[in-house]
Amino acid sequence: MHKLHITLPDTLKLFMDEQIAKGRYGDYTDYICDLIRADEERLADLQRDALAAEAPPDDRSPTVLGDWRAIRQEAVAQAKRARDARD
């Protein structure tokens, strides 16, 4: 196990304190680990969706390959906006 030292703005620290006080998390470690796991799942979902978007549609689908590319581009753009909003 590794020990990390981070610096947070007061507003984020207070928010974490509130979540712990409400019983959502046992301590700061639980909270941070949950955030990291959720981000891992989100990235895995995006990667799965991107791979699916690159696969050609089956013959029964009216969607053309260009539509799948547009869907993939939008998913990537949304992920970037979400990441930038967090930073």
C-alpha distances in whole Angstrom, upper triangle without the diagonal:
4,7,10,13,16,20,22,25,27,28,24,23,26,25,22,23,26,24,22,25,27,24,23,19,18,16,15,11,14,16,14,12,16,17,15,16,19,20,18,21,24,23,24,27,28,28,29,32,33,33,36,37,38,39,43,45,46,50,51,49,51,48,48,46,46,45,42,41,42,39,37,37,37,34,32,34,33,29,30,32,29,26,29,29,26,26
4,6,10,13,17,19,23,24,25,22,21,24,24,20,22,25,23,21,25,27,25,23,20,18,16,14,11,14,16,13,12,16,17,14,16,19,19,18,22,24,23,24,27,28,28,30,32,32,33,36,37,38,40,43,45,47,51,51,49,51,48,48,45,45,44,41,40,41,39,36,36,36,33,31,33,32,28,28,30,27,25,27,27,24,23
4,7,10,14,16,20,21,23,20,18,21,22,18,19,23,21,20,23,25,23,22,18,17,14,12,10,13,15,12,12,16,16,15,17,20,20,20,23,25,24,26,28,29,29,32,34,34,35,38,39,40,42,45,47,49,53,53,51,52,49,50,47,47,46,43,42,42,40,37,37,37,34,32,33,32,29,29,30,27,24,26,26,23,22
4,6,10,13,16,18,20,17,15,19,19,16,18,21,20,19,22,24,23,22,18,18,14,11,10,13,14,11,12,15,15,14,17,19,18,19,22,23,23,25,27,28,28,30,32,32,34,36,37,38,40,44,45,48,52,52,49,51,47,48,45,45,44,41,40,40,38,35,35,34,32,30,31,29,26,26,27,24,21,23,23,19,19
4,7,10,14,15,18,15,13,17,18,15,17,20,20,19,22,24,23,22,19,18,15,12,11,15,15,12,14,17,16,16,19,21,20,21,24,25,25,27,29,29,30,33,34,34,36,38,39,40,43,46,47,50,54,54,51,52,49,49,47,46,45,42,41,41,39,36,36,35,33,31,31,30,27,26,27,24,22,22,23,19,18
4,7,10,12,14,12,11,15,15,13,15,18,18,18,20,23,22,21,18,18,15,11,12,15,14,11,14,16,15,14,18,19,18,20,23,23,23,26,28,27,29,31,32,32,35,37,37,38,41,44,46,48,52,52,49,50,47,47,45,44,42,40,39,38,36,34,33,33,30,28,28,27,24,23,24,21,19,19,19,16,14
4,7,9,12,10,9,13,14,13,15,18,18,18,20,23,23,22,20,20,16,13,14,17,15,13,16,18,16,17,20,21,20,22,25,24,25,28,29,29,30,33,34,34,36,38,39,40,43,46,47,50,53,53,50,51,48,48,46,44,43,41,40,39,37,35,34,33,31,29,28,27,25,23,23,21,19,19,18,15,14
4,6,8,6,6,10,11,10,12,15,15,16,18,20,21,20,18,19,15,12,14,16,14,12,16,17,15,16,20,20,19,21,24,23,24,27,28,28,30,32,33,33,36,37,37,39,42,45,46,49,52,52,49,49,46,46,44,43,42,40,38,37,35,34,33,31,29,28,27,25,23,22,21,19,17,17,16,13,12
4,5,6,6,9,10,11,13,15,16,17,19,20,22,21,20,21,18,15,17,19,16,15,19,19,17,19,22,22,21,24,26,25,26,29,30,29,31,34,34,34,37,39,39,40,43,46,47,50,53,53,49,50,46,47,45,44,42,40,39,37,36,34,33,31,30,29,27,25,24,23,21,19,18,17,15,13,12
4,6,5,6,9,10,10,12,14,15,16,18,20,20,19,20,17,14,17,19,16,16,20,20,18,21,24,23,23,26,28,27,28,31,32,32,34,36,36,37,40,41,41,43,46,49,49,52,55,55,51,52,49,49,48,46,44,43,42,40,38,37,36,34,32,31,30,28,26,26,24,22,21,20,18,16,16
4,5,5,6,9,10,11,13,14,15,17,19,18,18,19,17,15,18,19,15,16,19,19,17,20,22,21,21,25,26,25,26,29,30,29,32,34,34,35,38,39,39,41,44,46,47,49,53,52,49,49,46,47,45,44,42,40,39,38,36,35,34,31,30,29,28,25,24,24,22,19,19,18,16,14,14
4,5,5,6,9,10,11,12,14,15,17,16,15,17,14,12,14,15,12,12,16,15,13,16,19,18,18,21,22,21,23,26,27,26,29,31,31,32,35,36,36,38,41,44,44,47,50,49,46,47,44,45,43,42,40,38,37,36,33,32,31,29,27,27,26,23,22,21,20,17,17,17,14,12,13
4,5,5,6,9,10,11,12,14,16,15,14,15,12,9,13,14,11,12,15,16,14,17,20,19,19,22,24,24,25,28,29,29,31,33,34,35,37,39,39,41,43,46,47,49,53,52,49,50,47,48,46,45,43,41,40,39,37,35,35,33,31,30,29,27,25,25,23,21,20,20,18,15,16
4,5,5,6,9,10,10,12,14,14,14,15,13,11,15,16,13,14,18,17,16,19,22,21,21,25,26,25,27,30,30,31,33,35,35,36,39,40,40,43,45,48,48,51,54,53,50,51,48,49,47,46,44,42,42,40,38,37,36,34,32,32,31,28,26,27,25,22,22,22,19,17,18
4,5,5,6,9,10,11,13,12,12,14,12,11,14,14,11,12,16,15,14,17,19,18,19,22,23,22,24,27,27,27,30,32,32,33,36,37,37,39,42,45,44,47,50,49,46,47,44,45,44,43,41,39,39,37,35,34,33,31,29,29,28,25,24,24,22,19,19,20,17,15,16
4,5,5,6,9,10,11,10,9,11,9,7,11,11,8,9,13,12,11,14,16,16,17,20,21,21,23,25,26,27,29,31,31,33,35,36,37,39,41,44,44,47,50,49,46,47,44,46,44,43,41,39,39,37,35,34,34,31,29,29,28,26,24,24,23,20,19,20,18,15,17
4,6,5,6,9,10,10,10,10,9,8,12,12,10,12,15,15,15,18,20,19,21,23,24,25,27,29,29,30,33,34,35,36,39,40,40,43,45,48,48,50,53,52,50,51,48,49,48,47,45,43,42,41,38,37,37,35,33,32,32,29,27,28,27,23,23,24,22,19,20
4,5,5,6,9,9,10,11,11,11,14,14,11,14,17,15,15,19,20,19,21,24,24,24,27,29,29,30,33,34,34,36,39,39,40,42,44,47,47,49,52,51,48,49,47,48,47,46,44,42,42,40,38,37,37,34,32,32,32,29,27,28,26,23,23,24,22,19,21
4,5,5,7,6,7,9,9,9,12,11,8,11,14,12,12,16,17,16,18,21,21,21,24,26,26,27,30,31,31,33,36,36,37,39,41,44,44,46,49,48,45,46,44,46,44,44,41,39,39,38,35,34,35,32,30,30,30,27,25,26,25,21,22,23,21,18,20
4,5,5,6,5,6,6,8,10,9,8,11,13,12,14,17,17,17,20,22,22,23,26,27,28,29,31,33,33,35,37,38,39,41,43,46,46,48,51,50,48,49,47,48,47,46,44,42,42,41,38,37,37,35,32,32,33,29,28,29,28,24,24,26,23,20,23
4,5,8,8,9,9,11,14,13,12,15,17,16,17,20,21,21,23,25,26,26,29,31,31,32,35,36,36,38,41,41,42,45,46,49,49,51,54,53,50,52,49,51,50,49,47,45,45,43,41,40,40,38,35,35,35,32,30,32,30,27,27,28,26,23,25
4,6,8,10,11,13,15,13,12,16,17,15,17,20,20,20,22,25,24,25,28,29,29,31,34,34,34,37,39,39,40,43,44,47,47,48,52,50,48,49,47,49,48,47,45,43,43,42,39,38,39,36,33,34,34,31,29,31,29,26,27,28,25,23,26
4,5,7,9,12,14,11,11,15,15,14,16,19,19,18,21,23,23,24,27,28,28,30,32,33,34,36,38,38,40,42,43,46,46,48,51,50,47,49,46,48,47,47,45,42,43,42,39,38,39,36,33,34,34,31,29,31,30,27,27,29,26,24,26
4,7,9,11,12,9,8,12,13,10,12,16,15,15,18,20,19,20,23,24,24,26,29,29,30,32,34,34,36,38,40,43,42,44,47,46,44,45,43,45,44,43,41,39,39,38,35,34,35,33,30,30,31,28,26,28,27,23,24,26,23,21,24
4,6,8,9,6,6,9,10,9,11,14,14,14,17,19,19,20,23,24,24,26,28,29,30,32,34,35,36,39,40,43,43,45,48,47,45,46,44,46,44,44,42,39,40,39,36,35,35,33,30,31,31,28,26,28,27,23,23,26,24,20,23
4,7,8,6,8,11,11,11,14,16,16,17,20,21,21,23,25,26,27,29,31,32,33,35,37,38,39,41,43,46,46,48,51,50,48,50,47,49,47,47,45,42,43,42,39,38,38,37,34,34,34,31,29,31,30,27,26,28,27,23,25
4,5,5,6,9,10,11,13,15,16,17,19,20,22,23,25,26,27,29,31,32,33,35,37,38,39,41,43,46,46,48,52,51,49,50,48,49,47,47,45,42,42,42,39,37,38,36,33,33,33,31,28,29,29,25,25,26,25,21,23
4,5,5,6,8,10,11,12,14,15,17,18,20,21,23,24,26,27,29,30,32,33,35,36,37,39,41,44,45,47,51,50,48,49,46,47,45,45,43,41,40,39,37,35,35,34,31,30,31,28,26,26,26,23,21,23,22,18,19
4,5,5,6,8,10,11,12,14,15,16,18,20,21,22,24,26,27,28,30,31,33,34,36,38,39,43,43,45,49,49,46,48,45,46,44,44,42,39,39,39,36,34,35,33,30,29,30,28,25,26,26,23,21,24,23,19,20
4,6,5,6,9,10,10,12,14,15,16,18,20,21,22,24,26,27,28,30,32,33,34,36,38,41,41,43,47,46,44,46,43,44,43,43,41,38,38,38,35,33,34,32,29,29,30,27,24,26,26,22,21,24,23,19,21
4,6,5,6,9,10,11,13,14,16,17,19,20,21,23,25,26,27,29,31,32,33,35,37,40,40,42,46,45,43,44,41,43,41,41,39,36,36,35,32,31,31,30,27,26,27,24,22,23,23,19,18,21,19,16,18
4,5,5,6,9,10,11,12,14,15,17,18,20,21,23,24,26,27,29,30,31,33,35,38,39,41,45,45,42,43,40,41,39,39,37,35,34,34,31,29,30,28,25,24,25,23,20,21,21,18,16,19,18,14,15
4,5,5,6,9,10,11,12,14,15,16,18,20,21,22,24,26,27,29,30,32,33,37,37,39,43,43,41,42,39,40,38,38,37,34,33,33,31,29,29,28,25,24,26,23,20,22,22,19,18,20,20,16,18
4,5,5,6,9,10,11,12,14,15,16,18,20,21,22,24,26,27,28,30,32,35,35,37,41,41,38,40,37,38,37,37,35,32,32,32,29,27,28,26,23,23,24,22,19,21,21,17,17,20,19,16,18
4,6,5,6,9,10,10,12,14,15,16,18,20,21,22,24,26,27,29,31,34,34,37,40,40,37,38,35,37,35,34,32,30,30,29,26,25,25,24,20,20,21,18,16,17,18,14,13,16,15,12,14
4,5,5,6,9,10,11,12,14,15,16,18,20,21,23,24,25,27,29,32,33,35,39,39,36,38,35,36,34,33,32,29,29,28,26,24,24,23,20,19,21,19,15,17,18,15,13,16,16,13,14
4,5,5,6,9,10,11,12,14,15,16,18,20,21,22,24,26,27,31,31,33,37,37,35,36,34,35,33,33,31,28,28,28,25,23,24,23,20,20,21,19,16,18,19,16,15,19,19,16,18
4,5,5,6,9,10,11,12,14,15,16,18,20,21,22,24,26,29,29,32,35,35,32,34,31,32,30,31,28,26,26,26,23,21,22,21,17,17,19,16,14,16,17,13,13,17,16,14,16
4,5,5,6,9,10,10,12,14,15,16,18,20,21,23,25,28,28,31,35,34,32,33,30,31,29,29,27,24,24,24,21,19,20,19,15,15,16,14,11,13,14,11,10,14,14,11,14
4,5,5,6,9,10,11,12,14,15,17,18,20,21,23,26,27,30,33,33,31,33,30,30,28,28,27,24,23,24,21,19,20,20,16,15,18,16,13,15,17,14,13,16,17,15,17
4,5,5,6,9,10,10,12,14,15,16,18,20,21,25,25,27,31,31,28,30,27,28,26,27,25,22,22,23,20,18,19,19,15,15,18,15,13,16,17,14,14,18,18,16,19
4,5,5,6,9,10,10,12,14,15,16,18,20,23,24,26,30,29,27,28,25,26,24,24,22,20,20,20,17,15,16,15,11,12,14,12,9,12,14,11,11,15,15,14,16
4,5,5,6,9,10,10,12,14,15,17,19,22,23,26,29,29,27,28,25,25,23,23,22,19,18,19,16,14,15,15,11,10,13,12,9,11,14,11,11,14,16,15,16
4,5,5,6,9,10,11,12,14,15,17,20,21,23,27,28,25,27,24,25,22,23,22,18,18,19,17,14,16,16,13,12,16,15,12,15,17,15,15,18,19,18,20
4,5,5,6,8,10,10,12,14,16,19,19,21,25,25,22,24,21,22,20,21,19,16,17,17,14,12,15,14,10,11,14,13,11,14,16,14,15,18,19,18,21
4,5,5,6,9,10,10,12,14,17,18,21,24,25,22,23,20,21,18,19,17,14,14,14,11,9,11,11,7,8,11,10,8,11,13,12,13,16,17,17,19
4,5,5,6,9,10,11,13,16,17,20,24,24,22,24,20,20,18,18,18,14,14,15,13,10,12,13,10,9,13,13,11,13,16,15,15,18,20,20,21
4,5,5,6,9,10,11,14,15,17,21,22,19,22,19,19,17,18,17,13,14,16,13,11,14,14,11,12,15,15,13,16,19,18,18,21,23,22,24
4,5,5,6,9,10,13,13,16,20,20,17,19,16,16,14,15,14,10,11,12,9,7,11,11,8,10,13,13,12,15,17,16,17,20,21,22,24
4,5,5,6,9,12,13,16,20,21,18,19,16,16,13,13,13,9,9,11,9,5,9,10,8,8,12,12,11,14,16,16,17,19,21,22,23
4,5,5,7,10,12,15,18,19,17,19,16,16,13,14,14,10,10,13,11,9,12,14,11,12,15,16,15,17,20,20,20,23,25,25,26
4,5,5,8,9,12,15,16,14,16,13,13,11,13,12,9,10,12,10,9,12,14,12,13,16,17,16,19,21,21,22,25,26,26,28
4,5,8,8,12,15,16,13,14,11,11,8,10,9,5,6,9,7,6,9,11,10,11,14,15,15,17,19,20,21,23,25,26,27
4,6,9,12,15,17,14,16,12,11,8,10,10,7,7,10,10,8,10,13,12,13,16,17,17,19,21,22,23,25,27,28,29
4,6,9,12,14,12,14,12,11,8,11,11,8,10,13,12,11,14,16,15,16,19,20,20,22,25,25,26,28,30,31,32
4,6,9,11,10,11,9,8,6,10,10,8,10,13,13,12,15,17,17,18,21,22,23,24,27,27,28,31,32,33,35
4,7,8,6,8,7,7,7,10,10,8,11,13,13,13,16,18,17,19,22,22,23,26,27,28,29,31,33,34,36
4,5,6,9,9,10,10,14,13,12,15,17,16,17,20,21,21,23,25,26,26,29,31,31,32,35,36,37,39
4,6,8,9,10,11,15,14,14,17,19,18,20,23,24,24,26,28,29,30,32,34,34,36,38,39,40,42
4,7,9,11,13,16,15,15,18,19,19,20,23,24,24,26,28,28,30,32,33,34,36,38,39,40,42
4,5,8,10,13,11,11,15,16,15,17,20,20,20,23,25,25,26,29,30,30,32,34,35,37,39
4,6,10,12,10,11,14,15,15,17,19,19,20,23,24,25,27,29,30,31,33,34,35,37,39
4,7,8,6,7,11,11,11,13,16,16,17,19,21,21,23,25,26,27,29,31,32,33,35
4,5,5,7,9,10,11,13,15,16,17,19,20,22,23,25,26,28,29,31,32,34,35
4,5,5,6,9,10,11,13,14,16,17,19,20,21,23,25,26,27,29,30,32,33
4,5,5,6,9,10,11,12,14,15,16,18,20,21,23,24,26,27,29,31,32
4,5,5,6,9,10,11,12,14,15,16,18,20,21,23,24,26,27,29,30
4,5,5,6,9,10,11,12,14,15,17,18,20,21,23,24,26,27,29
4,5,5,6,9,10,11,12,14,15,17,18,20,21,22,24,26,27
4,5,5,6,9,10,10,12,14,15,16,18,20,21,22,24,26
4,5,5,6,9,10,11,12,14,15,17,18,20,21,23,25
4,5,5,6,9,10,11,12,14,15,17,18,20,21,23
4,5,5,6,9,10,11,12,14,15,16,18,20,21
4,5,5,6,9,10,10,12,14,15,16,18,20
4,5,5,6,9,10,11,12,14,15,17,19
4,5,5,6,9,10,11,12,14,16,17
4,5,5,6,9,10,10,12,14,15
4,5,5,6,9,10,10,12,14
4,5,5,6,9,10,11,12
4,5,5,6,8,10,11
4,5,5,6,9,10
4,5,5,6,9
4,5,5,6
4,5,5
4,6
4
